[in-house]
């Protein structure tokens, strides 16, 4: 009879577990993408009424109806958009390798036209004709809104730009300029032989061509005043011109720069190219330009869109897509700081709801560190090494450590450590004003961690100093290269280049591989007894020093390469490669669910359900508000076996007053009696549960 009861209980608990597992999977918390940092490589721009359309690299098309203040991604969201053109209510998009798409409803839906297997680098319209310039197959045209396309006899050129003027069509190619007088049926070469023409535009009867700058063939902007018969270089030479646009008497030229003039600029001429002035938009590659009313819109390489309302005297940045590479995260007071690979440092004061780019806006930021009121940003040596801000990121200045690539930073008291590329570790004792090289001087140091007087440096294994960096001992981590380090009490964790996470319980002298053993581990973070690993396959979590791991990728739009992690208050932030910053709550990611914010009158611990269980059960508990203080309560909830040995810590967090639920998975345990115990602020209680397999 007793065996029969247990069989019935087993069947019932299995059914309940199945149902609860289903509910868990559907109600489980997820990562959500924050609103930045934003940027985007904007290769094309088009304007239709009050709407600006921006074509990006691999993230499709975005639109803005409020002067670029905010952007919305259209349904065409995963293509590389080289070109855009608007014809009445129709929007055409030229893509990389996938031809032309058409939208008839402002981007809400898109259809693939019959030109569907070419790279389309340029688009323009002339009456009811649409011209498409392709990557290597010349020019196509359509007379029926893209339903059919005909290849012209200009069929073997890369066509970067097409314009029409005086019933004539001009095509800027990788080998010069061609023209057609019969709507593109036949073409004639008309100038700039062997020059790579990126862009064309017209003003009045004049045609302007933006040309690539080569050592033997001078680029810049050229002009033709006789319908393309001859071409003359304007005063803007020695530049590679990527884009052109005209507004009244103003001609704007977007450049990718040269060593003399910087890394990219927008130039302005008010007299048909006789003279040019550099606007205040500099240090950006300007891939596209468009005119929007009285505004000039500039699409840049990785920094989104800039808009000027006064002909380039001033520019306002507006990020388009959340596709940034965030290699580092830190926090300063209530601010989250993100180090961007190529666009400098961004700051959010509202947990990622919005982000602001600081004036350090064009650097490849590898790492961040906070020391008192100072923010340090380690950059590539070509960007100037290490930068420092003493006013919350409003302004930055270059430190004296200015000729090294700084891969890692750590702070301990008055000591600031900087790990560099092949020149080892540097130390500053005066707030970063001066730096001295330590005895660890010939190694690439990609990670740092500090525990008291112990300094751990990751490179070819782990280097350990017990005297604040004066002397060093190298220990091998199974011949692995160490990308990341974290310390939790006397335990040190090392994330490696190819073999996951290792653990040391003797200050780095010996190492053992954890169960996470096949991933690239870019970053490690510790909160209480929970260890997080940022990997090439997303985020993993362990609550038992790496004996077991759980992948926590729910909500990511794809298997995401996570480069950095940060825990701030009750949020964990993930800086990703190509998807900016994501977040979720710490309580949710480790399994705690807040089921009510109604403040209980007392602490309580509920009976787990189902009980008996196999292998998953839920435990509810309530946290009351303490009248004596306003802080949250420190709550721990642990599982013990029948002999009193701790099996697992389910909760170890500061929690607000409310009702909570946590899931316990006994998949790796034997059948038997287990106990769970809650401890907090003068209250503790233990209950019994039964695992039957």
Secondary structure in CASP SS format (residue, H / E / C, confidence):
PFRMAT SS
TARGET T0000
AUTHOR 0000-0000-0000
METHOD secondary structure of the structure
MODEL  1
X C 1.00
X H 1.00
X H 1.00
X H 1.00
X H 1.00
X H 1.00
X H 1.00
X H 1.00
X H 1.00
X H 1.00
X H 1.00
X H 1.00
X H 1.00
X H 1.00
X H 1.00
X H 1.00
X H 1.00
X H 1.00
X H 1.00
X H 1.00
X H 1.00
X H 1.00
X H 1.00
X H 1.00
X H 1.00
X H 1.00
X H 1.00
X C 1.00
X C 1.00
X C 1.00
X C 1.00
X E 1.00
X E 1.00
X C 1.00
X C 1.00
X C 1.00
X C 1.00
X C 1.00
X E 1.00
X E 1.00
X C 1.00
X E 1.00
X E 1.00
X E 1.00
X E 1.00
X E 1.00
X E 1.00
X E 1.00
X C 1.00
X C 1.00
X E 1.00
X E 1.00
X E 1.00
X E 1.00
X E 1.00
X E 1.00
X C 1.00
X C 1.00
X C 1.00
X C 1.00
X E 1.00
X E 1.00
X E 1.00
X E 1.00
X C 1.00
X C 1.00
X C 1.00
X C 1.00
X C 1.00
X C 1.00
X C 1.00
X E 1.00
X E 1.00
X C 1.00
X C 1.00
X C 1.00
X C 1.00
X C 1.00
X C 1.00
X C 1.00
X E 1.00
X E 1.00
X E 1.00
X E 1.00
X E 1.00
X E 1.00
X E 1.00
X C 1.00
X C 1.00
X E 1.00
X E 1.00
X E 1.00
X E 1.00
X E 1.00
X E 1.00
X C 1.00
X C 1.00
X C 1.00
X C 1.00
X E 1.00
X E 1.00
X E 1.00
X E 1.00
X C 1.00
X C 1.00
X C 1.00
X C 1.00
X C 1.00
X C 1.00
X C 1.00
X E 1.00
X E 1.00
X C 1.00
X C 1.00
X C 1.00
X C 1.00
X C 1.00
X C 1.00
X C 1.00
X E 1.00
X E 1.00
X E 1.00
X E 1.00
X E 1.00
X E 1.00
X E 1.00
X C 1.00
X C 1.00
X E 1.00
X E 1.00
X E 1.00
X E 1.00
X E 1.00
X E 1.00
X C 1.00
X C 1.00
X C 1.00
X C 1.00
X E 1.00
X E 1.00
X E 1.00
X E 1.00
X C 1.00
X C 1.00
X C 1.00
X C 1.00
X C 1.00
X C 1.00
X C 1.00
X E 1.00
X E 1.00
X C 1.00
X C 1.00
X C 1.00
X C 1.00
X C 1.00
X C 1.00
X C 1.00
X E 1.00
X E 1.00
X E 1.00
X E 1.00
X E 1.00
X E 1.00
X E 1.00
X C 1.00
X C 1.00
X E 1.00
X E 1.00
X E 1.00
X E 1.00
X E 1.00
X E 1.00
X C 1.00
X C 1.00
X E 1.00
X E 1.00
X E 1.00
X E 1.00
X E 1.00
X C 1.00
X C 1.00
X C 1.00
X C 1.00
X C 1.00
X C 1.00
X C 1.00
X E 1.00
X E 1.00
X E 1.00
X E 1.00
X C 1.00
X C 1.00
X C 1.00
X C 1.00
X C 1.00
X E 1.00
X E 1.00
X E 1.00
X E 1.00
X E 1.00
X E 1.00
X E 1.00
X C 1.00
X C 1.00
X E 1.00
X E 1.00
X E 1.00
X E 1.00
X E 1.00
X E 1.00
X C 1.00
X C 1.00
X C 1.00
X C 1.00
X C 1.00
X C 1.00
X C 1.00
X C 1.00
X E 1.00
X E 1.00
X E 1.00
X E 1.00
X E 1.00
X C 1.00
X C 1.00
X C 1.00
X C 1.00
X C 1.00
X C 1.00
X C 1.00
X E 1.00
X E 1.00
X C 1.00
X C 1.00
X C 1.00
X C 1.00
X C 1.00
X C 1.00
X C 1.00
X E 1.00
X E 1.00
X E 1.00
X E 1.00
X E 1.00
X E 1.00
X E 1.00
X C 1.00
X C 1.00
X E 1.00
X E 1.00
X E 1.00
X E 1.00
X E 1.00
X E 1.00
X C 1.00
X C 1.00
X E 1.00
X C 1.00
X C 1.00
X C 1.00
X E 1.00
X C 1.00
X C 1.00
X E 1.00
X E 1.00
X E 1.00
X E 1.00
X E 1.00
X C 1.00
X C 1.00
X C 1.00
X C 1.00
X C 1.00
X C 1.00
X C 1.00
X E 1.00
X E 1.00
X E 1.00
X E 1.00
X E 1.00
X E 1.00
X C 1.00
X C 1.00
X C 1.00
X E 1.00
X E 1.00
X E 1.00
X E 1.00
X E 1.00
X E 1.00
X E 1.00
X C 1.00
X C 1.00
X E 1.00
X E 1.00
X E 1.00
X E 1.00
X E 1.00
X E 1.00
X C 1.00
X C 1.00
X E 1.00
X C 1.00
X E 1.00
X E 1.00
X E 1.00
X E 1.00
X C 1.00
X C 1.00
X C 1.00
X C 1.00
X C 1.00
X C 1.00
X C 1.00
X E 1.00
X E 1.00
X E 1.00
X C 1.00
X C 1.00
X E 1.00
X C 1.00
X C 1.00
X C 1.00
X C 1.00
X E 1.00
X E 1.00
X E 1.00
X E 1.00
X E 1.00
X E 1.00
X E 1.00
X C 1.00
X C 1.00
X E 1.00
X E 1.00
X E 1.00
X E 1.00
X E 1.00
X E 1.00
X E 1.00
X C 1.00
X C 1.00
X E 1.00
X E 1.00
X E 1.00
X E 1.00
X E 1.00
X C 1.00
X C 1.00
X C 1.00
X C 1.00
X C 1.00
X C 1.00
X C 1.00
X E 1.00
X E 1.00
X C 1.00
X C 1.00
X C 1.00
X C 1.00
X C 1.00
X C 1.00
X E 1.00
X E 1.00
X E 1.00
X E 1.00
X E 1.00
X E 1.00
X E 1.00
X E 1.00
X C 1.00
X C 1.00
X E 1.00
X E 1.00
X E 1.00
X E 1.00
X E 1.00
X E 1.00
X C 1.00
X H 1.00
X H 1.00
X H 1.00
X C 1.00
X C 1.00
X E 1.00
X E 1.00
X E 1.00
X E 1.00
X C 1.00
X C 1.00
X C 1.00
X C 1.00
X C 1.00
X C 1.00
X C 1.00
X E 1.00
X E 1.00
X C 1.00
X C 1.00
X C 1.00
X C 1.00
X C 1.00
X C 1.00
X C 1.00
X E 1.00
X E 1.00
X E 1.00
X E 1.00
X E 1.00
X E 1.00
X E 1.00
X C 1.00
X C 1.00
X E 1.00
X E 1.00
X E 1.00
X E 1.00
X E 1.00
X E 1.00
X C 1.00
X C 1.00
X C 1.00
X C 1.00
X E 1.00
X E 1.00
X E 1.00
X E 1.00
X C 1.00
X C 1.00
X C 1.00
X C 1.00
X C 1.00
X C 1.00
X C 1.00
X E 1.00
X E 1.00
X C 1.00
X C 1.00
X C 1.00
X C 1.00
X C 1.00
X C 1.00
X C 1.00
X C 1.00
X C 1.00
X E 1.00
X E 1.00
X E 1.00
X E 1.00
X E 1.00
X C 1.00
X C 1.00
X E 1.00
X E 1.00
X E 1.00
X E 1.00
X E 1.00
X C 1.00
X E 1.00
X C 1.00
X E 1.00
X E 1.00
X E 1.00
X E 1.00
X C 1.00
X C 1.00
X C 1.00
X C 1.00
X C 1.00
X C 1.00
X C 1.00
X E 1.00
X E 1.00
X E 1.00
X C 1.00
X C 1.00
X C 1.00
X C 1.00
X C 1.00
X E 1.00
X E 1.00
X E 1.00
X E 1.00
X E 1.00
X E 1.00
X E 1.00
X E 1.00
X C 1.00
X C 1.00
X E 1.00
X E 1.00
X E 1.00
X E 1.00
X E 1.00
X E 1.00
X C 1.00
X C 1.00
X C 1.00
X C 1.00
X E 1.00
X E 1.00
X E 1.00
X E 1.00
X C 1.00
X C 1.00
X C 1.00
X C 1.00
X C 1.00
X C 1.00
X C 1.00
X E 1.00
X E 1.00
X C 1.00
X C 1.00
X C 1.00
X C 1.00
X C 1.00
X C 1.00
X C 1.00
X E 1.00
X E 1.00
X E 1.00
X E 1.00
X E 1.00
X E 1.00
X E 1.00
X C 1.00
X C 1.00
X E 1.00
X E 1.00
X E 1.00
X E 1.00
X E 1.00
X E 1.00
X C 1.00
X C 1.00
X E 1.00
X E 1.00
X E 1.00
X E 1.00
X E 1.00
X C 1.00
X C 1.00
X C 1.00
X C 1.00
X C 1.00
X C 1.00
X C 1.00
X E 1.00
X E 1.00
X C 1.00
X C 1.00
X C 1.00
X C 1.00
X C 1.00
X C 1.00
X C 1.00
X C 1.00
X C 1.00
X C 1.00
X E 1.00
X E 1.00
X E 1.00
X E 1.00
X E 1.00
X E 1.00
X E 1.00
X C 1.00
X C 1.00
X E 1.00
X E 1.00
X E 1.00
X E 1.00
X E 1.00
X E 1.00
X C 1.00
X C 1.00
X C 1.00
X C 1.00
X E 1.00
X E 1.00
X E 1.00
X E 1.00
X E 1.00
X H 1.00
X H 1.00
X H 1.00
X H 1.00
X C 1.00
X C 1.00
X E 1.00
X E 1.00
X E 1.00
X E 1.00
X E 1.00
X C 1.00
X C 1.00
X C 1.00
X E 1.00
X C 1.00
X C 1.00
X C 1.00
X E 1.00
X E 1.00
X C 1.00
X C 1.00
X C 1.00
X E 1.00
X C 1.00
X C 1.00
X C 1.00
X E 1.00
X C 1.00
X C 1.00
X E 1.00
X E 1.00
X E 1.00
X E 1.00
X E 1.00
X E 1.00
X E 1.00
X E 1.00
X E 1.00
X C 1.00
X C 1.00
X C 1.00
X C 1.00
X C 1.00
X C 1.00
X C 1.00
X C 1.00
X E 1.00
X E 1.00
X E 1.00
X E 1.00
X E 1.00
X E 1.00
X E 1.00
X E 1.00
X E 1.00
X C 1.00
X C 1.00
X C 1.00
X C 1.00
X E 1.00
X E 1.00
X E 1.00
X E 1.00
X E 1.00
X E 1.00
X E 1.00
X E 1.00
X E 1.00
X E 1.00
X C 1.00
X C 1.00
X E 1.00
X E 1.00
X E 1.00
X E 1.00
X E 1.00
X E 1.00
X E 1.00
X E 1.00
X C 1.00
X C 1.00
X C 1.00
X C 1.00
X C 1.00
X C 1.00
X E 1.00
X E 1.00
X E 1.00
X E 1.00
X E 1.00
X E 1.00
X E 1.00
X E 1.00
X E 1.00
X C 1.00
X C 1.00
X E 1.00
X E 1.00
X E 1.00
X E 1.00
X E 1.00
X E 1.00
X E 1.00
X E 1.00
X E 1.00
X C 1.00
X C 1.00
END
